[in-house]
Amino acid sequence: MNSDVTGQGDPAFSHAQTGTPESVWRADPVLAEAEDLDLSRFHRLVVAAAHPDDESHMAGGLIASAAARGMTVDVVVASAGEASHPDSPTHDQECLARLRQDEVTAAVHALAPSAHLHLLGLSDGHLSEDVPLVLARLVDLIAQQGAETLLVSTLHEDRHPDHAAVAEAAAGAAWRTDATHLEAPLWLWHWGDSNDLSALAASKPLVRLTLSADARAAKRTAMALHTTQISPLSPHPGDETLLGPSILAHFERPFEILCRPTPGELSPFDDLHRGAEDPWQTQTSWYEERKRALTLAVLPQRRYASALEIGCSVGVLARDLAARSDEVIGVDESTVALEHARRTVAGTGVELLRCRVPEEWPQPSAGRQPDLVVVSEIGYFLSPGRMALLAERIAASGATTVIACHWRHRIVGWPLTVVDVHAALDEALTLPRVTTVSDADFELVVWSSATTDEEG
């Protein structure tokens, strides 16, 4: 819970400042209006903390409650909290990191003896630079039980850049795995007031977990084990107590408050396309050229009335499909990618649309439903649930030919593989699988009711 920070444009705060008394929060009606958190539908809890002690304060009771229910519990701590006392004359960062890692190990095992603790050892105070690393680690942990997982992170609006970074990583991991994501306020109870809480609740509805006597006792034990934070390191200036009684009082409640952010993540593909005109090297790579040629070669019909490419990126395949189709619609969720694609398809008649598939479905200007749908190198950038929905949408589109082509190697930070993607299409489509090309690097599959002797 390192303090003395300014969080992403928010005013700075310090642990030494007089914060909002717990008595004020106890009387706030917004807390009483929070919905109850039902743990019965979850089989796994993953808690993502920025620093050692975050886990105990924001979700110690939840961890103990989950363990008591027999849920699998994983606690991920992104940094060692080595920057908690930057002016200490007695403890350097290496020493603090070692002490705080020992503390969090003891605290987590006090809350849940069988919990799995993952210490990432990233740089305290600089987690905004490591969001992709935290996200990928969370995805790896959650992937196999995504829909049954409750993922709890620090709060994005906590006015601490490390807390915001972990919240961002958790939001992305939840979106990619179908986990349920909740955020937990920490410093908000210190610097915030009723207006801040009301504003938070308006955008992120509050949920409340009432703690049993055993869960409260376990939480008190865990918090007391973080001695570097609740006691002075020495009598010298710079070694002061960071979490005094007035701050700790917020976490001694008989309940814990979390909030429910809107599911989703910012598209990672906008930044990717800002960094490179053609990030997948679709116009220069032999892999891409060969794969594209095979994709066109295995189409069973010579010509299609309407083709839809999902995830068109910079538009190279959409441009080539225009030679085999009366009408081509290319869609992508990245506005930056579509800017590049417009230059690629200029003069070909390809229509480009921005939409997030499968939640949104493209509506071409002509209103014509596609008879060819192409899903190339995009399926594994979805969660399992979203991929299943995409397959259902394609099946409902009425297309007579569906072609999918995906890289066979693992994609870091994403849970699905080519096997998962093509299996989802196998399950949803009523069209027969007529062609399978298994290359060392990609698998290409065609489902079609068309025959190769049709003239189109």
C-alpha positions as CSV (number, residue, x, y, z in Angstrom):
1,M,0.0,0.0,0.0
2,N,2.9,2.4,-0.6
3,S,1.8,6.0,-0.5
4,D,3.2,9.5,-1.0
5,V,2.2,9.3,-4.7
6,T,0.4,11.1,-7.4
7,G,-1.8,8.8,-9.5
8,Q,-2.3,9.4,-13.2
9,G,-3.3,13.0,-13.0
10,D,-5.0,12.8,-9.6
11,P,-4.0,14.9,-6.6
12,A,-1.1,13.6,-4.5
13,F,-1.7,12.2,-1.1
14,S,0.4,10.9,1.8
15,H,-0.1,8.4,4.6
16,A,0.9,11.2,7.0
17,Q,-2.1,13.4,6.1
18,T,-5.3,13.3,8.2
19,G,-7.7,11.0,6.3
20,T,-11.4,10.4,6.5
21,P,-12.2,8.8,9.8
22,E,-13.6,5.3,9.7
23,S,-16.6,6.5,11.7
24,V,-17.6,8.7,8.8
25,W,-17.5,5.8,6.4
26,R,-19.5,3.6,8.7
27,A,-22.3,6.1,8.6
28,D,-22.2,6.5,4.8
29,P,-25.4,5.1,3.2
30,V,-23.6,4.1,0.0
31,L,-21.9,1.3,1.8
32,A,-25.2,-0.1,3.1
33,E,-26.6,-0.1,-0.5
34,A,-23.9,-2.4,-1.8
35,E,-25.1,-5.7,-3.2
36,D,-24.0,-9.0,-1.5
37,L,-21.2,-10.9,-3.1
38,D,-22.2,-14.5,-3.9
39,L,-19.2,-16.8,-3.9
40,S,-21.2,-19.9,-4.7
41,R,-20.7,-19.8,-8.5
42,F,-16.9,-19.5,-8.3
43,H,-14.5,-22.4,-7.9
44,R,-11.3,-20.2,-7.9
45,L,-10.2,-16.9,-6.5
46,V,-7.2,-15.0,-7.9
47,V,-6.2,-11.8,-6.0
48,A,-3.9,-9.4,-7.9
49,A,-2.0,-7.0,-5.6
50,A,0.5,-4.3,-6.5
51,H,2.5,-4.5,-3.3
52,P,2.8,-6.9,-0.3
53,D,0.1,-6.1,2.2
54,D,-2.4,-5.0,-0.5
55,E,-3.8,-8.6,-0.5
56,S,-4.4,-8.7,3.2
57,H,-6.0,-5.2,3.5
58,M,-8.2,-5.2,0.4
59,A,-9.2,-8.9,0.3
60,G,-7.9,-10.7,3.4
61,G,-11.4,-11.6,4.5
62,L,-12.3,-12.7,1.0
63,I,-9.2,-14.9,0.8
64,A,-10.0,-16.6,4.1
65,S,-13.6,-17.0,3.1
66,A,-12.7,-18.6,-0.2
67,A,-10.3,-21.0,1.4
68,A,-12.9,-22.0,3.9
69,R,-15.3,-22.8,1.1
70,G,-12.7,-25.1,-0.5
71,M,-12.0,-22.7,-3.4
72,T,-8.6,-22.7,-5.1
73,V,-6.8,-19.5,-4.1
74,D,-4.0,-17.8,-6.0
75,V,-2.4,-14.5,-4.8
76,V,-0.3,-12.6,-7.3
77,V,1.9,-9.8,-5.9
78,A,3.4,-7.7,-8.7
79,S,6.2,-5.9,-6.8
80,A,8.2,-6.6,-3.7
81,G,7.2,-3.2,-2.2
82,E,10.8,-2.2,-2.0
83,A,10.1,1.5,-2.4
84,S,7.8,1.8,0.7
85,H,10.5,3.8,2.7
86,P,12.5,5.7,0.1
87,D,14.2,7.9,2.7
88,S,15.1,5.1,5.1
89,P,18.6,5.5,6.6
90,T,18.6,1.9,7.8
91,H,17.0,-0.3,5.1
92,D,17.9,-0.3,1.5
93,Q,15.5,-1.5,-1.2
94,E,17.0,-5.0,-1.4
95,C,16.6,-5.4,2.4
96,L,13.0,-4.1,2.2
97,A,12.1,-6.4,-0.7
98,R,13.4,-9.4,1.3
99,L,11.5,-8.4,4.4
100,R,8.2,-7.6,2.6
101,Q,8.3,-10.9,0.6
102,D,8.7,-12.8,3.9
103,E,5.8,-10.9,5.4
104,V,3.4,-11.5,2.5
105,T,4.3,-15.2,2.4
106,A,3.4,-15.5,6.1
107,A,0.3,-13.4,5.7
108,V,-1.1,-15.3,2.7
109,H,-0.6,-18.6,4.5
110,A,-2.3,-17.3,7.6
111,L,-5.3,-16.4,5.4
112,A,-5.3,-19.6,3.3
113,P,-2.7,-22.3,4.2
114,S,-3.1,-24.0,0.8
115,A,-3.0,-20.8,-1.3
116,H,-0.5,-20.4,-4.1
117,L,1.6,-17.3,-3.9
118,H,3.1,-15.8,-7.0
119,L,5.8,-13.1,-6.4
120,L,6.5,-11.4,-9.7
121,G,9.3,-9.1,-8.4
122,L,8.6,-6.3,-10.7
123,S,9.7,-2.7,-10.0
124,D,7.8,-1.0,-7.2
125,G,6.5,2.4,-8.4
126,H,6.9,1.5,-12.1
127,L,4.3,-1.2,-12.7
128,S,2.7,0.9,-15.4
129,E,5.6,-0.2,-17.6
130,D,4.9,-3.9,-16.8
131,V,1.2,-4.2,-17.4
132,P,1.7,-6.7,-20.3
133,L,3.8,-8.9,-18.0
134,V,1.2,-8.9,-15.2
135,L,-1.6,-9.4,-17.7
136,A,0.1,-12.4,-19.3
137,R,0.8,-14.0,-15.9
138,L,-2.8,-13.6,-14.9
139,V,-4.0,-15.1,-18.1
140,D,-1.8,-18.1,-17.6
141,L,-3.2,-18.7,-14.2
142,I,-6.8,-18.2,-15.1
143,A,-7.1,-19.7,-18.6
144,Q,-8.3,-23.2,-17.6
145,Q,-11.0,-22.0,-15.2
146,G,-11.8,-18.6,-16.6
147,A,-15.6,-18.7,-16.3
148,E,-15.4,-20.1,-12.8
149,T,-12.8,-17.6,-11.5
150,L,-13.3,-14.5,-9.4
151,L,-10.4,-12.1,-10.1
152,V,-9.9,-9.3,-7.5
153,S,-7.4,-6.5,-8.1
154,T,-6.5,-3.1,-6.7
155,L,-8.7,-0.2,-7.8
156,H,-7.9,1.8,-10.9
157,E,-9.1,5.0,-9.3
158,D,-7.1,4.6,-6.1
159,R,-4.8,7.5,-7.0
160,H,-1.8,5.2,-7.1
161,P,-0.2,4.4,-10.4
162,D,0.8,0.9,-9.4
163,H,-2.8,0.1,-8.2
164,A,-4.1,1.5,-11.6
165,A,-1.6,-0.7,-13.5
166,V,-2.6,-3.9,-11.7
167,A,-6.3,-3.0,-12.3
168,E,-5.6,-2.5,-16.0
169,A,-3.8,-5.8,-16.2
170,A,-6.6,-7.6,-14.3
171,A,-9.3,-6.1,-16.5
172,G,-7.5,-7.3,-19.6
173,A,-7.0,-10.8,-18.2
174,A,-10.6,-11.1,-17.2
175,W,-11.8,-10.0,-20.6
176,R,-9.5,-12.5,-22.3
177,T,-10.5,-15.5,-20.0
178,D,-14.1,-14.8,-19.1
179,A,-13.3,-14.4,-15.4
180,T,-15.4,-12.1,-13.2
181,H,-13.3,-9.0,-12.3
182,L,-13.8,-6.9,-9.1
183,E,-11.7,-4.1,-7.9
184,A,-11.0,-3.2,-4.2
185,P,-10.4,0.3,-2.9
186,L,-7.4,0.8,-0.6
187,W,-6.2,4.4,-0.4
188,L,-9.6,5.8,-1.4
189,W,-10.7,5.2,2.2
190,H,-7.9,7.5,3.3
191,W,-8.1,10.4,0.8
192,G,-11.7,10.1,-0.3
193,D,-15.0,11.3,0.9
194,S,-18.7,10.4,0.4
195,N,-18.8,12.2,-2.9
196,D,-15.8,10.2,-4.2
197,L,-17.4,7.0,-3.1
198,S,-20.8,7.9,-4.7
199,A,-19.0,8.8,-8.0
200,L,-17.2,5.4,-7.9
201,A,-20.4,3.5,-7.2
202,A,-22.1,5.3,-10.1
203,S,-19.7,3.8,-12.6
204,K,-18.6,0.7,-10.7
205,P,-21.4,-0.7,-8.6
206,L,-20.3,-1.7,-5.1
207,V,-20.5,-5.3,-3.8
208,R,-20.1,-6.3,-0.1
209,L,-18.8,-9.5,1.5
210,T,-19.8,-10.0,5.1
211,L,-17.0,-11.7,7.0
212,S,-17.4,-14.5,9.4
213,A,-15.7,-14.3,12.8
214,D,-13.0,-16.8,11.6
215,A,-12.4,-14.7,8.4
216,R,-12.1,-11.5,10.5
217,A,-9.6,-13.2,12.8
218,A,-7.5,-14.5,10.0
219,K,-7.5,-11.1,8.4
220,R,-6.4,-9.4,11.6
221,T,-3.5,-11.9,11.9
222,A,-2.5,-11.4,8.3
223,M,-2.5,-7.6,8.6
224,A,-0.4,-7.8,11.8
225,L,2.3,-9.8,9.9
226,H,3.1,-6.8,7.7
227,T,5.3,-5.3,10.4
228,T,7.4,-3.1,8.0
229,Q,4.2,-1.2,7.3
230,I,2.4,-1.0,10.7
231,S,5.5,-0.4,12.9
232,P,8.5,1.9,12.5
233,L,11.6,0.4,11.0
234,S,13.7,2.3,13.5
235,P,13.4,5.6,15.5
236,H,15.2,7.5,12.7
237,P,13.4,9.9,10.3
238,G,12.4,8.0,7.1
239,D,11.7,4.8,9.0
240,E,8.2,5.9,10.3
241,T,5.1,3.8,10.4
242,L,3.2,4.0,7.1
243,L,-0.2,2.5,8.2
244,G,-1.2,3.9,11.5
245,P,-4.3,3.0,13.5
246,S,-6.6,5.5,11.6
247,I,-5.7,3.9,8.3
248,L,-5.9,0.3,9.6
249,A,-9.4,0.9,11.0
250,H,-10.7,0.9,7.5
251,F,-9.7,-2.7,7.1
252,E,-11.0,-3.9,10.5
253,R,-14.6,-3.8,9.3
254,P,-16.9,-6.8,9.6
255,F,-17.2,-6.6,5.8
256,E,-15.2,-5.9,2.7
257,I,-16.2,-3.6,-0.1
258,L,-15.3,-4.2,-3.7
259,C,-16.7,-2.7,-7.0
260,R,-17.7,-4.2,-10.3
261,P,-16.0,-2.5,-13.3
262,T,-17.6,-2.7,-16.8
263,P,-16.0,-5.8,-18.5
264,G,-13.6,-5.1,-21.3
265,E,-10.2,-3.8,-22.1
266,L,-8.8,-1.1,-24.4
267,S,-8.0,-2.6,-27.7
268,P,-4.3,-3.6,-27.7
269,F,-4.2,-3.4,-31.4
270,D,-4.4,0.4,-31.7
271,D,-1.0,0.8,-30.1
272,L,0.3,-2.1,-32.1
273,H,-0.7,-0.4,-35.4
274,R,0.5,3.0,-34.2
275,G,4.0,1.5,-33.7
276,A,4.2,0.0,-37.2
277,E,2.5,0.6,-40.6
278,D,2.2,-3.2,-41.1
279,P,2.9,-4.9,-37.7
280,W,2.1,-8.4,-39.0
281,Q,4.3,-7.8,-42.1
282,T,1.5,-8.9,-44.2
283,Q,3.0,-7.3,-47.3
284,T,6.6,-8.4,-46.9
285,S,6.6,-11.8,-45.0
286,W,6.8,-15.0,-47.0
287,Y,4.8,-16.7,-44.3
288,E,2.0,-14.2,-44.8
289,E,2.2,-14.3,-48.6
290,R,2.2,-18.1,-48.8
291,K,-0.6,-18.4,-46.2
292,R,-2.7,-15.9,-48.2
293,A,-2.1,-17.7,-51.4
294,L,-3.2,-21.0,-49.9
295,T,-6.3,-19.3,-48.4
296,L,-7.4,-18.1,-51.8
297,A,-6.5,-21.4,-53.5
298,V,-8.7,-23.6,-51.2
299,L,-11.8,-21.6,-51.7
300,P,-14.3,-24.1,-53.3
301,Q,-16.1,-21.4,-55.4
302,R,-14.5,-19.3,-58.1
303,R,-16.5,-16.3,-57.1
304,Y,-18.6,-15.2,-54.2
305,A,-21.4,-12.6,-54.0
306,S,-20.3,-11.2,-50.7
307,A,-17.3,-11.9,-48.5
308,L,-16.7,-10.8,-44.9
309,E,-13.3,-10.8,-43.4
310,I,-13.2,-10.6,-39.6
311,G,-10.1,-8.9,-38.2
312,C,-8.8,-7.4,-41.5
313,S,-5.9,-5.5,-40.0
314,V,-4.2,-3.4,-42.8
315,G,-6.5,-4.9,-45.4
316,V,-4.1,-7.0,-47.6
317,L,-6.3,-10.2,-47.6
318,A,-9.4,-8.1,-48.0
319,R,-7.9,-6.5,-51.1
320,D,-7.1,-10.0,-52.5
321,L,-10.6,-11.3,-51.8
322,A,-12.0,-8.5,-53.9
323,A,-10.7,-10.3,-57.0
324,R,-12.9,-13.3,-56.1
325,S,-16.0,-11.5,-54.8
326,D,-18.6,-9.0,-56.0
327,E,-18.5,-7.4,-52.6
328,V,-16.0,-7.5,-49.7
329,I,-16.5,-6.2,-46.1
330,G,-13.5,-6.0,-43.9
331,V,-14.0,-5.4,-40.2
332,D,-11.5,-4.6,-37.4
333,E,-11.8,-3.2,-33.8
334,S,-8.7,-1.0,-34.3
335,T,-9.4,2.4,-35.9
336,V,-5.7,2.8,-36.5
337,A,-5.6,-0.5,-38.4
338,L,-8.5,0.6,-40.5
339,E,-6.7,3.9,-41.4
340,H,-3.9,1.8,-42.9
341,A,-6.3,-0.6,-44.5
342,R,-8.0,2.3,-46.4
343,R,-4.8,3.0,-48.2
344,T,-4.3,-0.7,-49.0
345,V,-7.8,-1.3,-50.5
346,A,-8.1,2.0,-52.3
347,G,-9.8,1.6,-55.6
348,T,-10.9,-2.1,-55.0
349,G,-14.4,-1.4,-53.7
350,V,-13.8,-3.0,-50.3
351,E,-16.0,-1.6,-47.6
352,L,-14.2,-1.2,-44.2
353,L,-16.1,-1.1,-40.9
354,R,-15.0,-0.6,-37.3
355,C,-16.7,-2.9,-34.9
356,R,-15.8,-5.2,-32.0
357,V,-16.8,-8.7,-33.0
358,P,-18.6,-10.7,-31.7
359,E,-20.5,-8.2,-29.4
360,E,-21.1,-6.1,-32.5
361,W,-21.9,-7.6,-35.9
362,P,-21.1,-5.7,-39.1
363,Q,-23.9,-4.2,-41.0
364,P,-22.7,-3.6,-44.6
365,S,-24.2,-0.6,-46.4
366,A,-25.8,-2.8,-49.0
367,G,-27.4,-4.9,-46.3
368,R,-26.3,-8.2,-47.9
369,Q,-25.4,-11.2,-45.8
370,P,-22.1,-12.8,-46.6
371,D,-21.9,-16.1,-48.3
372,L,-18.1,-16.3,-47.5
373,V,-16.7,-15.6,-44.0
374,V,-13.0,-15.5,-43.4
375,V,-11.5,-15.7,-39.9
376,S,-7.7,-15.4,-40.2
377,E,-5.3,-15.0,-37.3
378,I,-8.0,-13.4,-35.0
379,G,-9.8,-16.2,-33.1
380,Y,-7.2,-16.7,-30.5
381,F,-7.4,-13.0,-29.6
382,L,-10.8,-13.7,-28.0
383,S,-11.8,-15.3,-24.7
384,P,-13.3,-18.8,-24.9
385,G,-16.8,-17.4,-24.4
386,R,-16.4,-14.7,-27.0
387,M,-14.9,-17.2,-29.5
388,A,-17.9,-19.5,-28.9
389,L,-20.2,-16.5,-29.6
390,L,-18.3,-15.6,-32.7
391,A,-18.7,-19.2,-34.0
392,E,-22.5,-19.0,-33.3
393,R,-22.7,-15.6,-35.1
394,I,-20.9,-17.0,-38.1
395,A,-23.2,-20.1,-38.1
396,A,-26.3,-17.8,-38.0
397,S,-25.0,-15.6,-40.9
398,G,-26.1,-18.1,-43.5
399,A,-22.6,-18.2,-45.1
400,T,-22.1,-21.2,-47.4
401,T,-18.3,-21.2,-47.0
402,V,-16.3,-20.4,-43.8
403,I,-12.5,-20.4,-43.8
404,A,-10.3,-20.1,-40.8
405,C,-6.5,-19.9,-40.7
406,H,-4.4,-19.5,-37.5
407,W,-0.9,-19.8,-36.3
408,R,-0.1,-23.1,-34.5
409,H,2.2,-21.6,-31.8
410,R,1.2,-20.2,-28.4
411,I,0.2,-16.6,-28.2
412,V,1.6,-15.0,-25.0
413,G,-1.0,-13.3,-23.0
414,W,-4.0,-15.0,-24.6
415,P,-5.6,-18.3,-23.5
416,L,-6.8,-19.9,-26.8
417,T,-4.8,-21.9,-29.3
418,V,-5.5,-22.8,-33.0
419,V,-7.0,-26.1,-31.7
420,D,-9.4,-24.3,-29.4
421,V,-10.5,-21.8,-32.2
422,H,-11.1,-24.4,-34.9
423,A,-12.9,-26.7,-32.4
424,A,-15.3,-23.9,-31.5
425,L,-16.1,-23.5,-35.2
426,D,-16.5,-27.2,-35.7
427,E,-19.0,-27.3,-32.9
428,A,-21.1,-24.3,-34.0
429,L,-21.1,-24.8,-37.8
430,T,-23.5,-27.1,-39.6
431,L,-21.4,-26.9,-42.7
432,P,-19.1,-29.9,-43.3
433,R,-15.4,-29.5,-42.9
434,V,-14.1,-30.1,-46.5
435,T,-10.5,-29.0,-46.3
436,T,-7.7,-29.0,-43.7
437,V,-4.2,-27.9,-44.4
438,S,-1.8,-28.5,-41.5
439,D,1.4,-26.6,-41.9
440,A,4.3,-26.4,-39.5
441,D,3.3,-22.9,-38.6
442,F,-0.5,-22.6,-39.3
443,E,-3.6,-24.7,-39.8
444,L,-6.1,-23.7,-42.5
445,V,-9.7,-25.1,-42.5
446,V,-12.6,-24.8,-44.8
447,W,-16.2,-25.5,-44.0
448,S,-18.5,-25.4,-47.0
449,S,-21.7,-26.6,-48.6
450,A,-20.4,-25.4,-52.0
451,T,-18.8,-27.8,-54.5
452,T,-15.6,-27.0,-56.4
453,D,-17.3,-27.3,-59.8
454,E,-19.6,-24.3,-59.1
455,E,-18.9,-21.4,-61.4
456,G,-20.0,-18.8,-58.7
